[in-house]
Structures are given as structure tokens and as C-alpha cells.
Amino acid sequence: MEQIATGTFEVKLSPQVDEHNSGPLMGRLLIDKTFHGGLDGTSKGQMLSAGTAIKGSAGYVGLAK
């Protein structure tokens, strides 16, 4: 039997200053997510991002636990 939980979530992003940052095109964020509804809970994670010299071009990876 399939079970589906519905609800909402809130995300708080906290930019981090890193002494080893390679410049303005690199970024790191801490992520705090809170779930409400059929599933209540929290999640924490980090996101690393890298931009390029091409306008609108970037990449990122996110990890959550």
C-alpha cells in the first residue's frame, strides 16, 4: 500500500565566510529545513557553489543529514 505525506517546509540559509574561499565565485551555505504536516521534523545540510565567468553559469552540490 502506497503512503503519501503532505505538508510544508521552511528553509533557512546561512552564508558562511571561509578563510580558504577562492574568491567571489565560490560560496558555502548552511541549510536548516523544518517540515510541518504529515511529517514533522528537521534536516541540516550544506551547499557548496561555484560560479564561472559566463553570466548565469554556475554549479552546486548539496548534502543533507
C-alpha positions in Angstrom: 0.0 0.0 0.0 1.3 3.4 -1.0 1.5 6.0 1.7 1.9 9.7 1.0 2.6 12.5 3.5 1.8 16.1 2.5 2.8 19.3 4.2 5.0 22.4 4.1 8.6 23.2 4.9 10.7 26.2 5.8 14.3 26.7 4.7 16.9 28.9 6.5 20.1 29.6 4.5 23.1 30.9 6.4 26.0 32.0 4.2 29.4 31.1 5.6 32.7 33.1 5.4 35.6 30.7 4.7 39.2 31.8 5.0 40.1 29.4 2.2 37.5 30.8 -0.1 38.8 31.1 -3.7 37.0 34.4 -4.4 33.6 35.8 -5.1 32.5 32.9 -7.4 32.8 30.4 -4.6 30.2 30.0 -1.8 29.1 27.8 1.1 25.8 27.8 2.9 24.4 26.0 5.9 20.9 24.8 5.4 18.3 24.3 8.2 15.0 22.9 7.0 11.9 22.4 9.1 9.0 20.1 7.9 5.3 20.5 9.1 2.2 18.4 8.2 2.1 14.7 7.6 5.7 14.6 8.6 7.2 16.8 11.3 11.0 17.1 11.6 14.2 18.9 10.8 17.1 18.5 8.4 20.5 20.1 8.3 22.9 20.3 5.4 25.5 22.3 3.5 25.6 23.6 -0.1 28.8 24.4 -2.0 28.6 26.5 -5.1 30.9 27.7 -7.8 30.2 30.3 -10.5 32.0 30.9 -13.8 33.0 34.0 -15.8 30.0 33.3 -18.0 26.9 35.2 -16.8 24.3 32.9 -15.4 26.5 29.9 -15.3 27.2 28.0 -12.0 27.1 24.7 -10.3 26.4 23.4 -6.8 26.2 20.4 -4.7 24.1 20.0 -1.5 24.4 17.4 1.3 21.8 16.9 4.0 21.5 14.7 7.0 
